[in-house]
């Protein structure tokens, strides 16, 4: 979990557009972020395995 101050800083509009930090809405992680789902890879895996993400299913072959 990210600190509250770090999350608040990420929500502020940046001085330059390249400084925008995308963070996971669930845990606040910034690395391994998936734009399509707006969450990090760890939370994606948890939610996908429990079937809470619509349109995502585990592959089996």
Order of alpha helices (4+ residues) and beta strands (2+ residues): alpha-beta-beta-alpha
